[in-house]
Amino acid sequence: MSDVAVSVGSHLVWIVQLLMIAERTLSGLFRPEKIEEMEGELAKVIEDFDRAVNVETLRIAKETSKQMLSSNRR
């Protein structure tokens, strides 16, 4: 996975942790079920992002291998 994906993923995890701390600290202003719902949605976003990064990585690898094969034929 690229550095960008790791960076974005770690930021998203940090945001969830911050929300959970706020929920515990403020007790009552945030509903626990809402936090759980947000965590689920965030997990889906992270999975989608990981898939997109993996697809892009495969595309780049395919293009690179084509370029290497064509340069070896010369």
N, C-alpha and C positions, 0 to 999 in steps of 0.2 A: 504494500500500500504506500502511496506517496506521502511525503511529509505534510502536504496540505490536508490530506484525509485524516492523518493522525492529529494534526493541529485542530481541525474542526471538530473531530470526534471528542478530543479531550476538552475543548471548550463547551461542547454540549453537555458532557458529563458534569463539568463544573457547574453549569447553570442548574442542572437538576439537583445537585447537591446543595447549592445555595437556596433553591426553593424549599427543599426539605428542611434545612436549618431554619429558614424564615417561618415555615409552618410550625415547627416545634417551638420556636421562640415566641411567636405571636399568638399561639394557641387559640384557634377559633376564627381568625381572619381568613385562613386558608382551610378549605375542607379537605380532609385526607383523601376522599374519593376523587376529588378534582386533581390532586397531585398524582394519584395513581393513573388517572386517565391521561394526564400530560406526560407521565413517564412512558406509557404505552405508545402514545403518538410520537414521542421523541425517539423511542427505540425503532419505530418504523422508518422515521426519517433517516436515522443513522444507517439502517440496513439498506435503504434505497441509495444513499450516498455511497456506501461501500460497494454496492453492485455497479453503480455508475463508474466508480474509480476502477474497478476490476475490468469492466468492459473497455474502458479507455486504455488501460494497461495492455490488454490483449490486442487491441487495434494497433497500438504503437509497436508491440513486439512483432506482429505480423508484418507491418510495413518495414520495420528494420530488417527482418529476415529476408524479405523480398529484395531489398536494396543490397544486402550482403550477397545473396545468390547472384544477382545480376552483375555485381562487381567481380565475382569470382569467375564468371564465364568469359571475361575479357582476356 
